[in-house]
Amino acid sequence: MTERILSSSWLDAELDQIWLAAEAELRRLQSLQLRPAVAEVEAILTERRAATRRSPSCARVRSISCATGSAWCPARSLRCS
């Protein structure tokens, strides 16, 4: 049972990191005007942030990179478990 909980925590941390990295890349492309803002994508990202209890300020690349760093620590520690 503990392994299942640990696996779930690890997977959640990894998925959180993937979502944050994807959002950071999207924001970078948007800042370079290579990718337009699309309402559907923005809604998905907003919903994802709400589901992971991240603040709306994570929409900025600087905040996302900080959040990515904080998501990396749990993911790395759970990998070693």
Secondary structure, DSSP 8 states (H G I E B T S, - for coil): -HHHHHHHHHHHHHHHHHHHHHHHHHHHHHHTTSS---HHHHHHHHHHHHHTT--GGGGSHHHHHHHHHHHHHHHHHHH--
